[in-house]
Amino acid sequence: MNNRQLRLCLAFAVAILAPVISTADVPAHDTTERPAFNPANYAGGNGLSKANAVVLKIASDSAGIASEYVWVAHTYPGSKIVQQALSAWDHGKRYDILTVQNADQSTVALWFDITAMYK
């Protein structure tokens, strides 16, 4: 495993474990800065299909993965990510597919074009 693959695996682990932490576990005085939703980090569509994938404009592995979670939290309040899958290369593009469970317990698969993370 090369250094880039290791960083990507670690970023995935952090992104998957982050939603497990309950806000009850965070002290009231916690002032940790959390990433805010920034529409400039995204392009493309609504993520409901590969053709309408949300395009991440962030080149960093860890920041790119974190921005997926920020987008989901902003677009689907009260949801949680239950699965994450990385696609194979497809015509020069790479996708991350997140399965999200909404507050009403329905699920949706969201497509993110993460090609910029590999440039």
N, C-alpha and C positions, 0 to 999 in steps of 0.2 A: 504494500500500500504506500503510495507516494504522499508527500506532505500535503498537497492540495486535496487528495481524497480523504486524508485524516481530518483536515480542517472542516471539510464538508460533512463528514460523519459526526464530528463533534457539534457542529452547528445544528444538524438535524436533531441530535440528542437534546441539546439545550432547548430547541424550539418545541420539541414534543413534551419535555418535562415541565416547561414553564407553566402551562395551564393547570398542572397538577397542584401547584402551590396555592393554597387557600388564602384569601385575604385575611382570614382570622389568624394566619401564621405570621402576618406582617405587623410589626409594632406600629402603634398609632403615630409615633414620631418618625417613621420611615420617610425619608425625603428623596429616595432613589428616583432619578429621572427616568421616566419611561418614554419610549419612542411615541411621538404623536403622529396622527394620520396626516400625511402630506400628499395632496393629489399630484404634485409634480413628480412623485416617485413612480407613478403608474400611467399606463396608456392602454389602448386596446378596448376590450369589451367588458361584459359582465361576468366572465369566467365560467359560464354555464356549459361551454363546449370548447373543444380545441380551437375551432374557428373563431370563437369569441373570447379567447383567453385574455386574462389580465396580463399585460406586458409589464414586467418589472424593469425599471430603468437603472437599477442599482447593480454595480459590478462586484461588490463585495459579497462573499459567500454568506457570512453570518448576518450582515445587515440585510441582504436580500431575503433570506429565510425569515428573519424577524419581521420584515415588511409585509410578507404574506400574512402573518398572524395579525399584524396591525390592520391590514385591509379587511380581513375576515371579521375582526372585532368591530370595526367601523361599519361594515356593510351588513353584518348579521349579528346585531347586539344580542347578548345572552346565549350565543351559540358556543359550541366547543368542537375542537378538531379531534376526530376519532381515528383518523388514518391519514397517512401521507405516503405518496408513492412517487418515485422519480421515473420518468419515461426514458426510453431509449432515444437516441438522436433520430429526428424525423425531418428530413429535408433541410438539414442545417439548423434545426431548432431543438431545444430541450425543454420539457415541461415538467412541472411539479403538479401533481393532482392531490388536492386535499379533500377528504370526505368530512363534511361538517354536519354536526347534529344541531339543529335549530332548537330554540326554546320550546317549540311545540312538539319536539321529539322527531320531526321529519328530518330526513337527511338529504344533502345535496353534494354533488361532486363539483369541485371548483378547479378550473385549469389556470395555471400560471405559466406564462412563457418566461423562463429563467435563462434564456440564451445569453443575456448580458453578463451573467455571473461567470461565464466561461471565456470571455474575451480578454 
